């Protein structure tokens, strides 16, 4: 598969815009940061894959035109928005509850199930799918950056590149935050860090529930 010079320009421009959104702080970043600081590497890796799966799913919908239809059916988008907001609030409340259990080096506050890769995939997929703004983002991105006559090869390259951006950025975040200095910082103030991250998740969830 080859991408023409025009296709390469489209790919570069699209992924540049995509990267600017991916690195922006949001519920995805809060989720990955929390898991990385807790040292839940397998769960974190799964969550990153889940984020990429959900983003690619919405990107495919946008490319074939179904995302626009979904975005125009108000009650569907609103239902997804409320469900996603409530799920983020649930994760945030769990953060507050777990803050009283402690996450030090000898802590057993994180269950074995919580450490699983599959659990992480579920978390990441639900959190990203539950954000209806992702639909609007991909519809807008591909309407502006990807011309209607873009080749199939270019479109596939954009999809693969977007997934790679999700995986590489959050992989970098995980690699940094799971290192010794950050882990020691977390262990020293786990109770309040958990509450801060939990509050951030509750904030994003409340915004989804209340905003129309």
Helices and strands as residue ranges (DSSP letters): H 5-22, H 27-37, H 41-64, H 66-72, H 74-99, G 113-115, H 117-129, H 133-145, H 152-177, H 180-188, H 190-210
